[in-house]
Amino acid sequence: MVLPQSQTPPRAVVEHLVREQVYARLGIPLPIAAKAPNALLVNISARHCHLTQEAVEALFGPGHKLTPMKSLYQEGQYAAKEFITLIGPRSRIISNLRILGPCRSLNQVELAYTDAIALGFDIPVRMSGDIAGTPGCMLMGPHGYFQLDEGVIRAQPHAHMNPEDAAFYGVKHLDVMKLKVHGPLGMTFDNLVVRVDPSFKNEVHIDTDEGNACGLKPDTFCELIK
């Protein structure tokens, strides 16, 4: 894995590489989890939205382009400098909803269950892009408003894998696995949906409620179970 010089490798990646070297030097067989071709990174995905270029221009003005602020683990994805206000039922709001880029072909807001309760939403658990029949909301930016008729979801916990990772775990696109999180608040997440694409890095996304529930930290050992 090649990372930009300015980007520090995630702790899980460093530990994976060190573990391989240590076991090799000691002549000890690698445990199953350490034999994976790529390190498993489990990240908490905080509330955010994905927008079309049309929505961006309605919110920030004609011709406006998202400004990358921080690269995400998946190649080409980034947190933008721009954020917006979400207006939910009964005019309850979130005033710092981060936009993730680049722009997509549909508009989607991803919230944790706690966010939804605070806003007065009843939102379903869905995979990204599966927004038919979901609640809508009003978005507000410095230039104007944009109405979403649908698209507010709680994201299904999921794993990104490239074909090499999928072959190692014996799964294919949209198969379901389990995520075992170890530690003092250790627990197992069922119904973790696998997404396979050649561009993906081995990463699991859970939301803030799920991350807090299992006490996820950078050094928490996690493993995927078929």
Secondary structure, DSSP 8 states (H G I E B T S, - for coil): ----TTS---HHHHHHHHHHHHHHHHT----GGGGSSS--EEEEE-SEEE--HHHHHHHH-TT----EEEE-SSTT-EEEEEEEEEE-GGG-EEEEEEEEES--SS-EEE--HHHHHHHT----EE-TT--TT---EEEE-SS-EEEESS-EEEE--EEEE-HHHHHHHT--TT-EEEEEE-STT-EEEEEEEEEE-TT--SEEEEEHHHHHHTT--TT--EEEE-
